[in-house]
Amino acid sequence: MSEQYRLASPQCPLCGGLLQERPTPGAVVDVCADCHAVWIDWFDGDVSSVAAAVEVRPAIPQSRPGARTCPRCRDTLAPEHLRGHGPEVLRCPGCAGVLIPSTMLAEVVALGPVDDTTPPTPEEGLFRRMLNAIRSLGA
């Protein structure tokens, strides 16, 4: 991963506040200093598991006009129900990062970790092996 990825403090897509790095076990997430939204990069792991390690107080997001843009790659964020049925989050179609409004954080955590008891398809198995190899590079 490029060192440039985390050099500048990005702006929160919801309110325009500053996203500040916050270390959690196994990941570094970004939390908005103003509305407490949480940004989780795609490589940080299961969204619910990572979100469970983040402690923020819920705040009503102050909406700013305009499209919600990704703090990493500047693509327009798209609303998505986590795991198809869960709470609504904003996902970047370019880098696959997820923005969780602070008012949704408890619902995201309540989903719990992804059930890994079902055997992965060959594609999922390959993806998991690749993801684990990428994660091990950062360790």
Order of alpha helices (4+ residues) and beta strands (2+ residues): beta-beta-beta-alpha-beta-beta-beta-alpha-alpha
